[in-house]
Amino acid sequence: PPKDLGAIRHVFASALGSVSGAINPLELSPKDRVLVVLIDGLGSENLRQRSGHAPFLNEHFRRGKSISASFPATTSVNIGSFATGLMSGEHGLIGHQVWDRKENERINLLVGWNERTDPEKWQPHQLVSEKAFSLGIACNVIAAEEYRNTGFTKATMRKANFIGADSIDQRVSRAIEIANSKEPSISYVYFPELDKYGHQNGWTSTGWASILEQIDAGLKLLSSKMGSAGLVITADHGMVETERDRQLRLDDQLAGLSLEFFGGDTRTSYLYFAEASDAKVVIERLSSLSYAFGAHTINELIDAGWYGSIGTEASQRLPEVVLLAKSNYTLYHSNFSKQRAFDMISHHGSISDAELKVPLI
């Protein structure tokens, strides 16, 4: 793993340190108010290659740096780290789709919460938002209204003031208001548009560049009207594009085994088996495809440090085998992968710099 693996976990915690006057990992200077913008899907490589569409971000990125996301390089994992200050193995939100062994069902950790998945039990660790509340510092979430009452929001932003703002311009306007208020606060401003559009149309598309231009203009406006407040801009992961001939269905290789669930992401796949001994069998079967992905036991990745320390929650949710896609290959199983996963053009989740490295401005 990169030496700074999971540095995304320091960003929101450092914002709180800035406002509370505490020493913080990013060494942010003291401020009364700090706004942290998280642009979903804008990796460092994506920003560099589309820099002409984001002159404000690019100018400041040249003076900033890249940091590493947590592993796997997916939204639920990294907003989990951002919100808790912990590595994925510690906070337990360990992937996009995981197998709930207690209830014997698949759980999409972004949108698949149900009456059996209590967010406070699935993610019981203290959040940055809860710590701010205990210190008497307001914590605001400025995001689309659809996220207000989701299980994921309850797992990551408890005690926060949710400010619904559906468009990019509305979020910028609300952020300007908060920046110029009198109340000490930290604020998390979330932009999902690039990630959503990139999945459907690709991050090299004209439409993706147009959205980037709108976000760039909005953040330039915010920076000019935020008075003495601090502004930090980052992302949760980058994206890679693929083609149809790089999509691999692994149905045949997994046939006849005790496969309970094929989850994770299209580039970091989680294989759950009823019989633990099948892990060794499947790794041997998949060795002929090593040009496209690496097949690893979960203990290999834990021992290497990819998840950090493993807490109780993660230990109950991690699979037996993890497949790490190389180049721009994507991985599927017909019985578990939905059609929208096959239709996606941009993907993320694996360990390339294009996916793991994100800007810190």
C-alpha positions in Angstrom: 0.0 0.0 0.0 1.1 3.6 -0.4 2.6 5.1 2.7 -0.3 7.6 3.0 -3.0 5.0 2.4 -6.3 6.3 3.8 -5.1 9.9 4.3 -8.6 10.9 3.3 -9.5 10.1 6.9 -7.6 13.1 8.2 -9.4 15.8 6.1 -12.7 16.4 8.0 -11.0 15.6 11.4 -8.4 18.3 10.6 -11.1 20.8 9.8 -12.6 20.2 13.3 -9.1 20.6 14.7 -8.7 23.9 12.9 -12.0 25.2 14.5 -11.5 23.7 17.9 -7.9 24.9 18.1 -6.4 21.4 18.4 -3.3 20.1 16.6 -4.5 18.3 13.5 -2.9 15.9 11.0 -3.1 18.3 8.1 -1.7 21.2 10.1 -4.6 23.5 9.2 -4.3 26.9 10.7 -7.0 28.1 13.2 -10.2 29.3 11.7 -13.7 29.9 13.1 -15.4 28.2 10.2 -14.0 25.6 7.7 -15.9 24.3 4.7 -14.7 20.9 3.2 -15.9 20.2 -0.3 -15.8 16.6 -1.4 -16.2 16.0 -5.2 -17.2 12.4 -5.8 -15.1 10.8 -8.5 -12.6 13.5 -9.1 -9.2 11.7 -8.8 -5.9 13.5 -9.2 -5.3 12.0 -12.6 -8.8 12.9 -13.8 -8.3 16.5 -12.7 -4.8 16.7 -14.4 -6.1 15.3 -17.7 -9.2 17.6 -17.8 -7.4 20.6 -16.2 -8.4 22.9 -19.0 -12.0 22.6 -17.9 -11.1 23.5 -14.3 -8.7 26.4 -14.2 -9.5 27.4 -10.6 -9.0 23.9 -9.2 -6.0 23.2 -11.4 -4.3 26.4 -10.3 -4.6 25.5 -6.7 -4.0 21.8 -7.2 -0.5 22.7 -8.6 0.2 24.3 -5.2 -1.5 21.5 -3.3 -0.9 17.8 -3.4 -2.4 14.4 -3.8 -3.3 12.1 -1.0 -4.4 8.5 -0.9 -8.0 7.4 -0.5 -8.8 4.4 1.7 -9.1 0.9 0.2 -11.2 -0.1 -1.6 -11.4 3.1 -3.6 -15.2 3.4 -3.5 -17.6 6.0 -2.1 -19.0 4.2 0.9 -15.6 3.3 2.2 -14.0 6.7 1.8 -16.9 8.8 3.1 -16.8 6.4 6.0 -13.2 7.2 6.5 -13.7 10.9 6.0 -16.6 10.9 8.5 -14.9 8.8 11.2 -11.2 9.6 10.9 -10.6 5.8 10.7 -9.3 3.3 8.2 -11.9 1.0 6.5 -11.0 -2.0 8.7 -11.7 0.1 11.8 -15.0 1.8 10.8 -16.4 -1.4 9.2 -17.9 0.1 6.0 -15.6 -2.1 4.0 -17.0 -2.0 0.5 -19.8 -1.1 -1.9 -21.8 -4.3 -1.7 -21.2 -6.7 1.2 -22.7 -9.9 2.5 -24.5 -9.7 5.8 -23.8 -13.0 7.3 -26.2 -12.5 10.2 -29.2 -11.9 7.9 -27.9 -13.8 4.9 -28.5 -11.0 2.5 -26.6 -8.5 0.3 -26.2 -5.0 1.5 -25.4 -2.0 -0.7 -23.8 0.3 1.9 -24.8 3.5 -0.1 -28.5 2.9 -0.8 -29.4 -0.6 0.4 -30.1 0.0 4.1 -33.3 -1.6 5.5 -35.1 -2.3 8.7 -32.5 -5.0 9.6 -29.5 -2.7 9.1 -29.3 -0.2 12.0 -26.7 2.5 10.9 -25.6 3.0 14.5 -24.8 -0.6 14.9 -23.2 -1.0 11.4 -21.0 2.0 12.1 -20.9 2.5 15.9 -17.7 4.6 16.1 -17.7 8.2 17.1 -18.0 10.5 14.1 -16.3 13.8 13.5 -19.8 15.3 13.4 -20.6 13.9 16.9 -17.2 15.1 18.3 -18.0 18.6 17.0 -21.4 18.5 18.7 -19.8 17.5 22.0 -17.4 20.5 21.6 -20.2 22.9 20.9 -19.2 23.4 17.3 -21.8 23.2 14.7 -21.4 20.6 11.9 -23.3 21.1 8.7 -23.9 18.8 5.7 -24.8 20.6 2.5 -26.0 18.0 0.0 -28.9 17.0 -2.2 -32.2 16.5 -0.3 -32.4 12.9 -1.3 -29.6 12.1 1.1 -31.2 13.7 4.2 -32.6 10.6 5.9 -30.7 7.7 4.3 -29.1 5.0 6.3 -25.7 6.0 5.0 -26.1 9.6 6.2 -27.1 8.3 9.6 -24.0 6.1 9.6 -21.6 8.9 8.7 -23.1 12.3 9.8 -25.0 11.9 13.0 -25.7 15.1 15.0 -25.0 17.2 11.8 -27.3 20.0 10.6 -28.5 18.8 7.1 -29.0 21.6 4.6 -30.8 20.3 1.5 -29.5 21.8 -1.8 -30.2 19.9 -5.0 -28.1 21.7 -7.5 -24.4 22.7 -7.7 -25.3 26.4 -7.6 -27.6 25.9 -4.6 -24.9 24.1 -2.7 -22.5 26.9 -3.4 -25.0 29.5 -2.2 -25.7 27.7 1.0 -21.9 27.3 1.6 -21.4 31.0 1.1 -24.1 31.7 3.7 -22.5 29.4 6.2 -19.0 30.8 5.6 -20.2 34.3 6.4 -22.2 33.4 9.5 -21.0 34.1 13.0 -21.2 30.6 14.4 -18.1 28.5 14.7 -18.7 25.5 12.4 -17.3 22.8 10.1 -19.3 22.1 7.0 -19.2 19.1 4.5 -20.3 20.1 1.0 -21.0 17.1 -1.3 -20.9 17.1 -5.1 -22.0 13.7 -6.6 -22.6 14.8 -10.1 -19.2 13.9 -11.7 -19.3 10.4 -10.3 -22.9 9.7 -11.5 -22.3 11.1 -15.0 -18.9 9.4 -15.3 -20.3 6.0 -14.5 -22.9 6.4 -17.2 -21.0 8.3 -19.9 -17.3 8.2 -19.1 -15.0 10.8 -17.5 -13.5 11.7 -20.8 -16.9 12.7 -22.2 -17.9 16.2 -23.1 -20.8 16.1 -20.6 -18.4 15.2 -17.8 -16.2 18.2 -18.7 -19.2 20.5 -18.7 -20.1 19.4 -15.1 -16.5 19.9 -14.0 -16.6 23.5 -15.4 -19.8 24.2 -13.4 -18.2 22.9 -10.2 -15.0 24.8 -10.9 -16.9 28.1 -11.4 -18.9 27.5 -8.3 -15.9 26.9 -6.1 -14.1 29.9 -7.5 -17.2 32.0 -6.5 -17.3 30.4 -3.1 -13.6 31.1 -2.5 -14.1 34.8 -3.4 -17.1 35.3 -1.0 -16.2 33.2 2.0 -14.6 35.9 4.1 -12.2 34.6 6.7 -13.4 31.0 6.6 -11.2 28.2 5.5 -11.8 26.0 2.4 -10.5 22.5 1.8 -11.3 20.6 -1.4 -10.8 16.9 -1.9 -12.4 13.8 -3.4 -13.2 10.2 -2.4 -11.6 8.3 -5.4 -10.7 8.6 -9.1 -12.1 6.7 -12.1 -10.9 4.6 -15.0 -12.8 3.9 -18.2 -13.2 0.4 -19.7 -14.5 -1.2 -22.9 -16.8 -4.2 -23.5 -13.9 -6.5 -24.3 -12.3 -5.8 -20.9 -15.4 -7.0 -19.1 -14.8 -10.4 -17.6 -17.6 -12.8 -16.5 -16.3 -15.2 -13.9 -19.3 -17.6 -13.9 -17.4 -20.6 -15.2 -14.4 -20.2 -12.9 -16.6 -20.0 -9.8 -19.0 -22.8 -10.8 -19.3 -25.8 -8.4 -18.0 -23.9 -5.4 -19.9 -22.7 -2.3 -20.2 -19.1 -3.5 -22.7 -17.3 -1.4 -22.2 -13.8 -2.9 -20.1 -12.0 -5.5 -20.0 -8.4 -4.2 -17.7 -5.4 -3.7 -17.2 -3.4 -6.8 -16.5 -4.1 -10.5 -12.8 -3.5 -9.8 -12.4 -4.9 -6.3 -14.7 -7.9 -6.2 -15.6 -9.7 -2.9 -16.1 -13.4 -3.0 -18.0 -15.0 0.0 -17.9 -18.8 0.4 -19.9 -21.0 2.7 -16.9 -23.4 2.7 -13.7 -21.5 3.7 -11.6 -24.2 1.9 -13.0 -23.0 -1.4 -10.8 -19.8 -1.1 -7.6 -21.8 -2.0 -9.4 -23.6 -4.8 -10.7 -20.5 -6.5 -7.3 -18.7 -6.3 -5.8 -21.6 -8.2 -8.6 -21.6 -10.8 -8.2 -17.9 -11.4 -4.4 -17.9 -11.8 -4.7 -18.1 -15.6 -6.4 -14.7 -15.6 -3.6 -13.0 -13.6 -3.0 -10.6 -16.5 -6.4 -9.0 -15.7 -6.6 -9.2 -11.9 -5.0 -10.5 -8.8 -6.8 -13.0 -6.6 -6.0 -12.8 -2.9 -7.1 -14.3 0.4 -8.5 -11.7 2.7 -5.7 -12.5 5.2 -3.1 -11.5 2.6 -4.6 -8.1 2.2 -5.1 -7.6 5.9 -1.5 -8.6 6.7 -0.2 -6.2 4.0 -2.1 -3.4 5.7 -4.7 -2.5 3.1 -7.5 -2.2 5.6 -5.6 -1.0 8.6 -6.5 -2.5 11.9 -9.5 -4.9 11.8 -12.3 -4.2 14.2 -15.3 -6.3 15.2 -17.6 -4.9 12.5 -15.1 -5.4 9.6 -14.2 -8.9 10.7 -17.8 -10.0 10.4 -18.2 -8.5 6.9 -15.0 -9.1 5.0 -15.0 -11.9 2.3 -12.8 -14.9 1.9 -11.3 -13.8 -1.4 -10.7 -10.4 -3.0 -10.1 -9.8 -6.7 -8.1 -6.7 -7.6 -8.6 -5.6 -11.2 -5.5 -4.5 -13.2 -5.3 -2.1 -16.2 -8.9 -1.2 -17.0 -10.5 -4.6 -16.7 -13.8 -5.0 -14.8 -15.2 -8.1 -13.1 -18.7 -9.6 -13.0 -20.8 -12.7 -12.2 -24.0 -13.1 -14.1 -26.0 -14.3 -11.0 -25.0 -11.3 -8.9 -24.0 -8.4 -11.1 -26.8 -6.1 -12.2 -27.2 -4.8 -15.8 -26.3 -1.3 -14.8 -22.9 -2.6 -13.7 -22.3 -3.9 -17.2 -23.5 -0.7 -18.7 -21.1 1.6 -16.8 -18.3 3.2 -18.6 -16.2 4.6 -15.8 -15.4 2.4 -12.8 -13.3 2.5 -9.5 -12.4 0.4 -6.5 -9.0 -1.1 -7.2 -5.5 0.0 -6.2 -4.2 2.0 -9.2 -3.1 5.6 -8.7 -5.9 6.6 -11.0 -8.4 5.3 -8.4 -6.6 5.8 -5.1 -5.0 9.3 -5.5 -7.2 12.3 -4.9 -6.5 16.0 -4.7 -6.1 17.9 -1.5 -6.5 21.6 -2.0 
